[in-house]
Amino acid sequence: MTRSIAITRQLAKTYGTMAVGKLQSQRKQFYSYVPYPLAGVSQLNFFGQAIGNNGVTVEQTNMPVQGSFGTSSFIVKGISLKYKILNQNLTAYTGTDATTFNSEILGGLFGAGVAELIINAKTYLQVTKPFHQLPPADGRVRTFASGQVSAIVDVEPDATLSSRSENKYICDPEIFIAAQQNFSFTISYPSGLVPVLASSIINSAAGTPGTNTLYVGVVLDGVEIRPVQ
Amino acid sequence: MTNSQKILSQIDQKFGTSVAGKFEAIRFQYYDYVRLPVGGTNRLTFFSNPIGAVDPTSGLAKTLEETNIRRSGELDERFAIMQVRTTIDVLPIKRQPAAIAALTRAAVQDLTTTHQALRNLNFQGVLSVNFGQKNFIQIEQPFQTCPPGYGPSIRTISGSAASGTFPPISQYATQSVDPRDVYIMDPSIFVEKGQTFGATIDFYMNNSVTLPVVTGSDKAAVNIGVILDGYVIRPVQ
């Protein structure tokens, strides 16, 4: 059975006899960002909140409902893990881990963890060091610099999660998540918490707008199948 | 016989006549990380200690971050190996020995000598993967031949220092992060559920590198991983 037949069958089960003309498909990214606590955390849960829950805005997630795609079905073709922070404060660097976000990339929280995607109690993804194995691959911003800060301090080090499109984690065959079907995406740290290193840069984990909270997120890239209205 | 015929034939033997619609294939990884002995070793053994078992070098119980096998030397699903990756992972600073974790510039400077040693490790070792008594994979210099194919995008490494007129050199070594360099199994290797297998990296000519002291008497904690990437073939519920 090919993947397309499997998906068509599942759609037919959901909608009775499936009428193709009643559905439309489009490329879509569903995303979910959560704050990373300064002290680390044993597990991060994504897609557990919808827009509007507890002040969550469309900058943090575009999930229509908690833990499912609502009336849409979704074919996951690629997965990216990302981060965002209001101010990386490049001029703060004084030669210590605390004063550069670079330390998180090379020796911090992005080098640990295990990501799991579970649908209907079945594991569809189980990957270690997920921020490196499932990188953004989205054309990250680049910064160019020269010179030294002083005789003993080099220029700000610069590294980020992979920006190469060929590093994108491709789900092949793709993963089908039916409408109303609950799923969970977690990143856990069972071998121990990983507190932030760049403590002079990441100065709040409260998730309050305007503070320098580090958000980490998951982007599911694929094809949304939704009923035609 | 093509490899796909071989896989179907093995599934037929297991389930009578296989009905393709009753199975699903998903991309999956089986992985195992072991702690690199700081004084060097002549053999690293993988997939022998499942989740909950103690890593003999670190003395810590393995979690899902280190392995996802649940029985020693066995996979819990039928699996087709498409790619083989090896990784050299310096643990995050906050998981390093206490004296290293307490350093204020461990990530940007103090692990330089560790990275210099790990660069040399890339030229060592032979990876062997055996199923039953038969050898299916034998690769020399596995850290270079089977790199992970993922990793950060690094543009600048900065030293900085609190002493000296000029900062000391800072270095950071990585295996290839280019996915085109990953070792492809073609034809793929089909592993039956419950079939015994094992993997080792042997250092026949010399032991693996000795890691340098970072501070006090503490040396860096480094995990070595073998990742088998491929397709799990499992019944549809």
Interface residues (C-beta under 8 A of the other chain):
Chain A: M1 A6 G40 Y93 T94 G95 T96 D97 A98 T100 N102 S103 I105 L106 G107 G108 L109 F110 G111 A112 G113 V114 K122 Y124 L125 Q126 V127 T128 K129 H132 Q133 P135 R140 R142 T143 A145 Q148 V149 A151 I152 V153 D154 V155 E156 P157 D158 A159 T160 L161 S162 S163 R164 E166 N167 I170 C171 D172 P173 I175 S188 Y189 P190 S191 G192 L193 V194 P195 L197
Chain B: A20 G21 E24 A25 I26 R27 F28 Q29 Y31 Y33 L60 T63 L64 E65 E66 N68 T87 D89 V90 L91 P92 I93 K94 R95 L103 T104 R105 A106 A107 V108 Q109 L111 P148 G149 Y150 G151 P152 S153 I154 R155 T156 I157 S158 G159 S160 A161 A162 S163 G164 T165 F166 P167 S170 Y172 V177 D178 P179 R180 G225 I227 Q237
